[in-house]
Amino acid sequence: IEVSDNGMGISKENMAKIFIHGFTTRKEGHGFGLHSSSVAAKEMGGSLTVHSDGQGNGATFTLELPIKLKGVTNAH
């Protein structure tokens, strides 16, 4: 699943910290949301990643999760 926006984007400096517990750029933020989402994705065998070409260029978050299809073998 990919979610993209054309908002303010993410600086290179913040890209390195975005999934760290407690990191936030919001005045009243707590920094738990992206961290806990990333941990949950990993616990399910998947991943949560982000891409941004920098400030002013929006961002894309990608959530990848494995699937199991009942009765199907060798699913890709």
N, C-alpha and C positions, 0 to 999 in steps of 0.2 A: 504494500500500500504506500503510495506516495502522496504527500500533501505539500503543495507549493503555494507561495504567496509572492507578491511583488512589493513587499513592505520595505522596512529599513535595512534588512539584511543583517549579517553577523560579521563583525570584524575578525581578522585572522587571530588576533589576541584572544578573543572570546571563543573562537572555534575550539581551541585547545582545552577550554575549561567548561564547555557548555553542559556536559553530563556529570560534572563533579558535584557531589552532595554539598548543598549549601550555596552553590554559585547562582547568583541572580544579578540581573541588570535593572530590575524593577525596585523602586523605592520601598514598596511594601511587600516585595516578594520574599519567599522563604527558601527557594532553591531546591525543593524536594521533587517537583513534578517530573522534569526530564530525567533526573537521576533515577528515580524509582521506576519510571517507564522503561529506561534502558536495562535496569536490573531485571525487571519482569520479563522483558523480551529474551534476555540471555537465559533465564531460568526455564523458558519454554523452548530453548534450542534455537532461538532466532537472534535478531539484532535490530537496533534502532540507530540510524546514522543521520547525519545532517550534511548538507552541502550549501554553501553560499559563496558567491563571487565577491563578497565584501559589502561594506555599508552602501546602502542605496540600491542594492541589486536583489533584494528578496532572499528567500531561503527555501530549501526543499528538505523535508524530513522523510526518510524511508524506513518503514517497518517491514521486516522480513520475518515470517514465521513458517516453520515446517508444517506440512499438512499430511494427514493420514487418510487415505481413501479406503473405506471398508470394502474388502473383497478385491482390491486392486493391488497387484504386485508390480514392482519396478516403476512406480510413478515418478515423474519428473516435474 
